[in-house]
Amino acid sequence: MNEIETNILQKLKNTFGIDYSYNTFTGKEITTLDDFFNNAEAVKEETELLNNDLKDNLKTYTEFVDYLAEKAVGDVKQILEGFHNNDYTHFIGYVKTSKSIVNNKIIINFEIDGDKYKAEWQPSDNYAVWQTCGITGDDYSGYILFPTYKEDEYFCMWYRC
C-alpha cells in the first residue's frame, strides 16, 4: 500500500473509530482499504441486525406488558419469571388453542404457520411450554404459552435460553 492509501486508511480509522480499525470477525488490525470497506459493510450489517433485534425486543416487551396489564390470568409473578428467564424472546401473537389430557397431564394444542404443537401445561409456573434442545444439550428454544381470560386463547412467544 502506498503512502496516499496509508493516509486515507488512517483518516478513515480515526473518523470511524475502533469498530472500523479491527476486523469484526478475526480481531486483527485492518491494514488495507479493501479490508476497511469490507469490514465497514460487515459492521453495517451487524448494526442493522442489532437494530432489528432491538425493535423486535421492544415490540415483544410492549405486547407482554399489555398482556400482563389487561389479559393475564393467575400468578403474574410466575408469568413474569417465565418471560424473563430467557436469553431471547419474540412475540408470536395470541394463538387459538385446544386442550387434551395425555398421561394425566394437560396438553395445550396450538398451531403456528401451519405447524401443530403440543405444549405441556406447568401448573406451578402458570404457563405451558413446547421446547426443543439444541446440539450442545444445554440450550433450549421453543414456545411459551401464557393464559388469558379466554379459554381457548393464549399469549404466545418464541424463546431461546
C-alpha positions as CSV (number, residue, x, y, z in Angstrom):
1,M,0.0,0.0,0.0
2,N,1.4,3.4,-0.9
3,E,1.6,6.5,1.3
4,I,-1.6,8.0,0.0
5,E,-3.6,4.9,0.7
6,T,-2.0,4.6,4.1
7,N,-3.0,8.2,4.9
8,I,-6.6,7.6,3.7
9,L,-6.9,4.4,5.7
10,Q,-5.6,6.2,8.9
11,K,-8.1,9.1,8.4
12,L,-10.9,6.6,7.9
13,K,-9.9,4.7,11.1
14,N,-9.7,8.0,13.1
15,T,-13.1,9.1,11.7
16,F,-15.0,5.9,12.3
17,G,-13.3,4.7,15.5
18,I,-12.3,1.4,17.0
19,D,-15.0,-0.7,15.3
20,Y,-13.5,0.1,12.0
21,S,-9.9,-0.4,12.9
22,Y,-10.1,-4.1,13.6
23,N,-11.7,-6.9,11.6
24,T,-15.1,-7.7,13.2
25,F,-14.6,-11.5,12.8
26,T,-10.8,-12.0,13.2
27,G,-9.9,-9.2,15.6
28,K,-6.9,-8.4,13.5
29,E,-6.0,-4.8,12.6
30,I,-7.2,-3.6,9.2
31,T,-4.2,-2.8,7.0
32,T,-5.7,-2.2,3.6
33,L,-8.5,-0.1,2.1
34,D,-10.3,-3.1,0.8
35,D,-10.3,-4.7,4.2
36,F,-11.6,-1.4,5.7
37,F,-14.5,-1.2,3.3
38,N,-15.3,-5.0,3.6
39,N,-15.3,-4.6,7.4
40,A,-17.4,-1.5,7.2
41,E,-20.1,-3.5,5.3
42,A,-19.9,-6.2,8.0
43,V,-20.2,-3.6,10.8
44,K,-23.2,-2.0,9.0
45,E,-24.9,-5.4,8.6
46,E,-24.2,-6.3,12.3
47,T,-25.6,-2.9,13.4
48,E,-28.7,-3.4,11.3
49,L,-29.3,-6.8,12.8
50,L,-28.8,-5.4,16.3
51,N,-31.3,-2.6,15.5
52,N,-33.8,-5.1,14.2
53,D,-33.4,-7.2,17.4
54,L,-33.9,-4.1,19.5
55,K,-37.1,-3.2,17.6
56,D,-38.3,-6.8,17.9
57,N,-37.5,-6.8,21.6
58,L,-39.3,-3.5,22.2
59,K,-42.4,-4.9,20.4
60,T,-42.2,-8.1,22.4
61,Y,-41.9,-6.2,25.7
62,T,-44.7,-3.8,24.8
63,E,-47.0,-6.7,23.9
64,F,-46.0,-8.6,27.1
65,V,-46.7,-5.6,29.4
66,D,-50.0,-5.0,27.7
67,Y,-50.8,-8.7,28.2
68,L,-49.8,-8.5,31.9
69,A,-51.9,-5.4,32.4
70,E,-55.0,-6.5,30.5
71,K,-55.2,-10.2,29.9
72,A,-53.0,-12.2,32.3
73,V,-54.7,-14.9,34.4
74,G,-53.3,-16.3,37.6
75,D,-50.0,-15.6,39.3
76,V,-48.5,-12.8,37.3
77,K,-45.2,-13.1,39.2
78,Q,-44.7,-16.6,37.9
79,I,-45.7,-15.4,34.4
80,L,-43.1,-12.6,34.6
81,E,-40.4,-15.0,35.8
82,G,-41.2,-17.4,32.8
83,F,-40.9,-14.5,30.4
84,H,-37.7,-13.1,32.0
85,N,-35.7,-16.3,32.3
86,N,-34.8,-16.4,28.6
87,D,-31.9,-15.1,26.6
88,Y,-34.2,-14.0,23.7
89,T,-37.9,-13.7,23.3
90,H,-40.1,-13.0,20.3
91,F,-43.8,-12.2,20.4
92,I,-45.7,-14.5,18.1
93,G,-49.2,-13.3,18.9
94,Y,-52.3,-14.6,20.6
95,V,-53.0,-18.2,19.5
96,K,-56.1,-20.3,19.4
97,T,-55.7,-23.5,21.4
98,S,-57.5,-26.6,22.5
99,K,-56.8,-28.8,25.4
100,S,-56.3,-32.5,25.9
101,I,-55.2,-34.8,28.7
102,V,-52.3,-37.2,28.0
103,N,-50.9,-39.4,30.8
104,N,-52.7,-37.3,33.4
105,K,-51.1,-34.1,32.1
106,I,-52.9,-31.1,30.5
107,I,-51.6,-30.5,27.0
108,I,-52.3,-27.2,25.1
109,N,-52.6,-27.8,21.4
110,F,-51.8,-24.9,19.1
111,E,-50.7,-24.1,15.6
112,I,-48.1,-21.6,14.2
113,D,-47.7,-21.1,10.5
114,G,-49.4,-24.4,9.7
115,D,-47.2,-26.4,12.1
116,K,-49.0,-28.2,15.1
117,Y,-47.5,-28.2,18.5
118,K,-48.4,-29.8,21.9
119,A,-47.3,-27.8,24.9
120,E,-47.3,-29.3,28.4
121,W,-49.1,-27.2,31.0
122,Q,-46.9,-26.4,34.0
123,P,-49.4,-25.6,36.8
124,S,-46.7,-24.4,39.3
125,D,-45.4,-21.9,36.7
126,N,-48.8,-20.9,35.3
127,Y,-47.8,-21.4,31.6
128,A,-47.4,-24.1,29.0
129,V,-44.1,-25.0,27.2
130,W,-43.2,-26.7,24.0
131,Q,-39.4,-26.8,23.6
132,T,-36.6,-28.4,21.8
133,C,-33.0,-29.0,22.9
134,G,-30.0,-27.7,20.9
135,I,-27.0,-29.6,19.8
136,T,-24.9,-28.9,22.9
137,G,-27.6,-30.2,25.2
138,D,-27.8,-27.2,27.4
139,D,-29.5,-24.7,25.1
140,Y,-33.3,-24.7,24.6
141,S,-35.8,-23.0,22.4
142,G,-39.4,-23.2,21.8
143,Y,-42.8,-21.7,22.6
144,I,-44.2,-20.5,25.9
145,L,-48.0,-20.0,26.2
146,F,-49.4,-17.8,28.9
147,P,-53.1,-18.0,29.7
148,T,-55.7,-15.2,29.0
149,Y,-59.2,-14.8,30.2
150,K,-60.4,-16.6,27.1
151,E,-60.4,-20.3,27.5
152,D,-59.0,-21.0,24.0
153,E,-56.6,-18.1,23.6
154,Y,-53.0,-17.9,24.9
155,F,-50.3,-15.2,24.6
156,C,-47.5,-17.0,22.7
157,M,-43.9,-16.2,22.4
158,W,-40.8,-18.0,21.0
159,Y,-37.9,-18.1,23.3
160,R,-34.3,-19.2,23.5
161,C,-32.2,-19.9,26.6
